[in-house]
């Protein structure tokens, strides 16, 4: 397995600055979510049609593949026009991913809106992702559903994954199913056929409704257990550190958290 980090850790950075941090601390891959304080990466000049090949070459020459591009896409809301907005987002991000030779886009099952049921949201997600997966595939990209929100547990994800017949993979964020009360053995066993990418984070105080953010090894999440389970499955992909500085500006900067992650993962023998 190899180590990567999400650009959420350094949300104001440019492409060059993210690459510098990755090389400085010894990472082998990058997940893109925020750069220059925006999540709308397709609006940045570095990813426009005139510059995207040059940007791709920067990552390639640094030996840092762009592993996943994070989106906010979910089809959970019943609002009029919402589905079309999400599909348009998939189109924009798929073009971006293709230009960066990135194989995956991250998506969500979403939060169940007030007054709605899981079954209603599941039906919208199945319909929406059936179309979205076709759009992504036309650009050589696959969608990955993250264990997040009301689809944190594997038992909530499986009906959607099965309905998509292998056209939707999974990002296992090891915190969220665990804080919802699902043991890691169950999560790993159920999601193993779909696993494409891993998010690693730690937390001291967590529940279904809340979590805080701790430096790796300083919280209560059994990260070594998750790594051990992944080894048993033969997973040989990336372990991506998702340090959510963009959403939580009060937590330590990347120059503290990134080397901490590298050191911790080495200590536990990833």
N, C-alpha and C positions, 0 to 999 in steps of 0.2 A: 504494500500500500504506500501511497505517496501523500504528501501534505500540501494543502492549498489554503487560500483564505479568500473570503469575500471582500470586495471593495467597500462594503458597508463599514469596515473597520477604519477607513480613512476617506470619509465622504467628500472632502473638498479637494482631493488629489486629482491631478491630471493623469492621463495614460502614462506619461513618462515617469511620474512620481510613484505610481502604483508599481510599475515594473522595477523601479529602483528599490523600493521597500522589499519586494519579493526576492530580488537577488541578494540584497543586504542580509536578510535573515534566513535564507536557505529554503525558500518555498519552491515547489515544482509545478505549480499551476495557479490560475486565477479564476475566480468566479466574479462576474461583473454584475453589480446592482446599482451603485451610486458612483458618480464621478462628477467633479466640479459642482457638487451640491444638488444634483438632479438625478431622479430615477428615470427620466425620459432620455435615455442615452441616445436615441435616434435623432435628438435635436442638437447634439453637439457636433461641431465642425469635424472633429476627429473621426466621426462615424458617418459623415456625409458621403455621397457618391464620389466626390473628388478626392477624398482623403482616406477612405476606409481600407484600401489596399495597403497604403503606407502604414496605417495603424496596425493592420494584421502583420505586416513584416516586422514591426517593432517587437511584437509578442513572439513571433517565430524566431527572430534572431537572438532573443533573450532566452530561448528555450522554455518559454512559459505559455503553454496552450491555454486558450480561453475555454474553460470546461463547461460552464453553464452561464446563461444570461438570465437574471431574475426579472420576472414580470410580476404585475399585481393582478393578473387575469383570474377571474372567477365568474362562473355563470350563476352564482347563488341567488342574486337579486332578481325579483320578478318585474322590476321597473321596465316600463315601455322603452324600447330602444337600447336597453342594456346589453343584450346579446350582440347586437351589431357593433357596439362600441368595443366589446371584448374581442370580437373577430378582427376588427380593424387593428387593434393593438397587436394581436398575434401576427398579422401580416407585416406590420412595421418591424417587430422584433425578429421575425423569421428572416427578413431581408438583412437585418443587422447580423444575425447569427451566421447566415450564409457567407457574408463578406468577411467574417472573422474566422471562418472554418470551425465554428463552435457547434457541437453536435446537439446541444440541449437547450430548451427554454424551461424555466421553472414556472409552474402555475399552481393554483389553489383550488380545493373543493369549495372553500369559503365558509362564511358564518351563516347559520340558518337565521333568516330574518324573523323578526317578531311576528307572530301569527302564522308562520309557515311551519311545515314539518320537514323532517329529514327526507322523507320520500319525495316530497315536492322538489326540494333542492336537488336531490339525486337525479330526478328525471330531467331537470334543466341542465345539470352538468353532463349527463350522458348525451343529450341532444347537442349541447354546445361543443363539447370536446370531440364528438364524432366529426363535426365540421372543422374545428380548429386543428385537429390532428392531421387532416387532409391538407390544409393550408401549409402547416409546418413541414409536412413530408415533401411537399412540392419544392421546398427549398433545401431538402436534405437534412431536416431538423426533426428531433423528437421532443415531445412534451413530457415533462416530469412533474408529477403531482407530489407536492411536499406534505409531509405529516404535520398538519397545521390547522388551527381554528377548529371547527366542528368536524373536520376530517383528520384529526390528529391521530386517532387510534386506527390500527390496521383493520379492525372489524368494520369501521366506518368506510374505509377506503376500498375494501375488497369488491363490493358490488359494482363500484364505478370502474375499477381496474378490469374486472372480468367482462363487463359490458363493452369495453373498448377493445377486447380481443388482442391484447399485446401492443396496441398502438399508443399506450400511455405507460410510461415508466414511473419510478418512485425516487424521490429524495427522502431518505430517512433522517429527519432531524431528531436526534436521540433524546432531546429534552421533552418535546411536546407529548408524545404518547405516554412517556413515563409519568409526567406530571398529571396526566388525565387518569392515571391509575392502571395502565396496561404494562405488565412486566416485559422486560426487554426480550426475554426468550420468545414470548408470544408474538411480539412485533416483528422480530427478525424472522421467525419461522413463517409467518403469514406473508411477509413482504419479500422474502428471498427471491422468488421468481421474477420480481419486477425491479429489484434494486439496481440503480445506476449511479447513485451519488449519495454521499453522506454529509450531513451537517453536524458539527460537534460544538457544543456549548455547555457551560456549567451554570449552576444556580444554587443559592443557599436556601431561599424561601420560595416555595412553589406550590401551586395547587392548580385545579382545573381552571380557575378564574384569574390567576396571577402568577407571575414569576419575576424574580430579580435576576441580575446578571453578575456572575462571579468570574474571576480569572480562572483559567483551567487548573483544576486540582485544589482550588480553594472553596469549592461548593460541595454539594451532596449528591450530584448525579454520578452514578457508577460508570464513568467513561471506560475504565478498563474492561468492565463486563461487556459493554457494547463492542469493543475492539476484539475481544476474545470470541464473541459470537460471530462476528464478521469473518474472522480467520477460519472458523469452522466451516463457514459456507464456501470458502475459497474466494471471497471478494478480494479483488486486487486493484480496485480503483482508488479514488482520492478521498481523503478525510479532510473535509473543508471546514476551517474555523470560521464560524459566523459570529463575529463580534459586532454587535448592533450599535455602533457609535452614531450612525446617522439618526437612528430613532431615539437614542439615549445619550445625548451629548455630555451627560454628567459622568459617564464611565471613563476609565483611563484611555489615553491616546494609543494609537496603533504602535508607536515606538516602545510602549510598555507591553501591550497585549500580544503583539505578534511574536516577539522573542520568547515571551512566557509560554505561548502555545508550543513552539518548537521544542523548548527545553522540557516541558511536561510530557509531550508525546514521546520524546526520546527516553525519558525516565521510565515510562510505563511499557516501553518496548513495543511500540506500535508495529 
